[in-house]
């Protein structure tokens, strides 16, 4: 059986539009609230992770420099 990809995609798109157009304002507010909440969480996680990595690298460099200075004083 031959399926036309354009027709199949169009039928899915039509089903999506029919579903979305049936949402009330309350449902849209819930969807956007959940979406923006997730995006906020992801953004905070990303930048906190970057900050943690930078602080960890800074600490590693500080330890290396302290060990180097201690070694130079002993020599």
C-alpha positions as CSV (number, residue, x, y, z in Angstrom):
1,X,0.0,0.0,0.0
2,X,1.4,3.4,-1.0
3,X,1.4,6.2,1.5
4,X,2.0,9.7,0.3
5,X,4.3,11.4,2.8
6,X,2.8,14.8,2.3
7,X,-0.7,13.5,3.1
8,X,0.4,11.6,6.2
9,X,2.3,14.6,7.5
10,X,-0.7,16.8,6.7
11,X,-3.1,14.6,8.6
12,X,-0.8,14.6,11.7
13,X,-0.5,18.4,11.5
14,X,-4.3,18.7,11.2
15,X,-4.8,16.5,14.3
16,X,-2.3,18.6,16.2
17,X,-4.1,21.9,15.2
18,X,-7.4,20.4,16.2
19,X,-6.1,19.4,19.6
20,X,-4.4,22.6,20.3
21,X,-7.3,24.8,19.2
22,X,-9.5,23.0,21.8
23,X,-7.4,24.2,24.7
24,X,-8.8,26.9,27.0
25,X,-6.9,29.8,28.4
26,X,-6.4,27.9,31.7
27,X,-4.8,25.0,29.9
28,X,-2.5,27.3,27.9
29,X,-1.5,29.0,31.1
30,X,-0.6,25.6,32.6
31,X,1.4,24.5,29.6
32,X,3.4,27.7,29.4
33,X,3.9,27.8,33.2
34,X,5.3,24.3,33.1
35,X,7.4,25.0,30.1
36,X,8.9,28.3,31.5
37,X,9.5,26.6,34.9
38,X,11.5,23.8,33.2
39,X,13.4,26.3,31.1
40,X,14.2,28.3,34.2
41,X,15.4,25.2,36.1
42,X,17.6,24.1,33.1
43,X,19.1,27.6,32.8
44,X,19.9,27.8,36.5
45,X,21.4,24.2,36.5
46,X,23.6,25.0,33.5
47,X,25.1,28.2,34.9
48,X,25.5,26.8,38.4
49,X,27.3,23.8,36.9
50,X,29.6,26.2,34.9
51,X,30.3,28.2,38.1
52,X,31.1,25.0,40.0
53,X,33.5,23.9,37.3
54,X,35.3,27.3,37.3
55,X,35.6,27.3,41.1
56,X,36.9,23.8,41.0
57,X,39.5,24.8,38.4
58,X,40.4,27.8,40.4
59,X,40.9,25.7,43.5
60,X,43.1,23.2,41.6
61,X,45.3,26.0,40.3
62,X,45.6,27.5,43.8
63,X,46.7,24.1,45.2
64,X,49.2,23.6,42.4
65,X,50.7,27.1,43.0
66,X,50.9,26.6,46.7
67,X,52.7,23.3,46.2
68,X,55.0,24.9,43.7
69,X,55.9,27.7,46.1
70,X,56.4,25.2,49.0
71,X,58.7,23.2,46.8
72,X,60.7,26.3,45.7
73,X,61.2,27.3,49.3
74,X,62.5,23.9,50.2
75,X,65.0,23.9,47.3
